[in-house]
Amino acid sequence: MEQELTHPKYLYADILIALAHVDGAADPVERTLLDQLFRRMGLDHDTIADMWLTPRPLDVVSTWLEKLPDPQFRNCLLKDCYQLALADSRITPGEHRFLRALAQVLELPAPTYRAVLHWVDVQASQQRKAHTLFGGEDQGLHA
């Protein structure tokens, strides 16, 4: 089990779960979004259930995160954390501190940090525009 929990996919899940708990308790919408993501990632349901019960904070997993050499993994982790923080359309002070601390642990340069957050902001803005123009359901061509 310990080896499983240090696997990059489970570290990824750990960080997202920690962010979901940063302001006390995970919001049901965040929980649903994350559970869907974890299923798509192929993570073990029982392991994830245990992780929800005992989230490991950022400082606990930071040592393992520092060893991850893949810059795309690091950027994706920040992207997904920022998207999760924006799930309720606002960033709380705790979430903001968490994102900054994560960027430091991942040793992301400031321009990369800003670029990732900007990309997420643009994506969120485009999604809001699409929802206004096209509604909640996909109105595109159907096969």
N, C-alpha and C positions, 0 to 999 in steps of 0.2 A: 504494500500500500504506500509506503514512504517513497519508493521509487516512482510510483505512479503520480504522487503529488508534486514531485519535482519535475515532471515532464512539462515542457513548455505550454502545452494546451491546458494543463491543469493550473499552471501558474497564471496563465491568461485569465482563466475562470476565477481564480483567487482574487486577482486584482479587480475584476469587474464586480464580484460579490462584495469585496471590501468597500468599493466606491458606493455601491447600492446601500450599504449600511452606514456610510460616513455621517449621516445626519440623525442617527439613532436606529431606525428600522427601515428595511427595504420597502419601497413603495410597491404596491401590487402590480402596477403597470411595468415597473422596472423588472420585477421578478418574472413576469410573463415574458417580456422581451428576452431576458437572459436565459430562461429555461428553453425557449425556442432556439436561441443561438447555440446553447450547449448541446441540444439534440442534433442540430445540423453539424456540429463539430464532432459528433460521435462519442461524446464523453459518457462515462458510466453513470446511470441515473442514481444509484445508491451512493456513489462517491460524491456526486454533486449535492445530493440531499444532505449528507454529512457536512459538506462545506458550507451550505446555507446555515446550518445550526451553529457552526463554530468558524466564522470567517477569520482568516488569518490577515492581520493588518499589513499594510504596505511595508513597514519596517521589518516584519518577520520574513517576507519573501524577497526582500531587496537584494540579499546576498546572491540568491539564485538568478534574479533578473540581471544583475550586473555581469553575469557570466554569459549572457545570451549575445552572440556576436552579430546576429542578423539585423541590419538597420531597418529592413521592411517590417520585420516582426515588431520592433520597437515603435515604429511609426503607426502601424495598425493598432497596436495596443492603445496608444494615446488617442487615436481617432475613435476607436470604439468606446473608450472611457468618456471622451467628450460628447459623443453622440448619446451615451447613456445619461450623462449629466443634463443634457438638453432635452431629454425625453419629456419633461414636464414644462418645457419652454423657458426655463430659467436656471441659472447656475447659482447655487447657494454658496455662501462663504466657505463652508466646509468642503464642498466639491471643488471650488476654486483652489483651495490650499492643497487638496489631494492631487489635482492635476499638476500643479507646480512641483510638488514633491515627487510625483511619478516622473516628470520630465528630468528632474535632477538625478534620480536613481538610474534612469535609462541613459543619462549623459547625453540628452538631446541638445544640440546647439540651439540657441535662442531663435535663429531664423527658421530652423526646422519646426520648432514648437509653434511659432507664429503661423507658419505655412499650413501645418496640419489643422490648427484651429480655424484658420481662414477657410480652408477647403470645406470643413464641416459646416461652418456658418453659411457658405454659399450653397452647399447641398441642401441644408435645412430650408433656406430661403426658396430655393427652386421647388422643393417638395410642397411648401405652403402655396406657392403660385400654381403648381399643378393641381393641387386639391381645389383651389378656388376656380380654376378654369375647367377642370374635368371631373370634379367630384371625387368621392372617396374610392370608388371602384375604378379599375382599369377600363377605360372606354376605348381602347385601341382596337385594332383588327383582331378578330378571333378566327381561329382555324376551324 
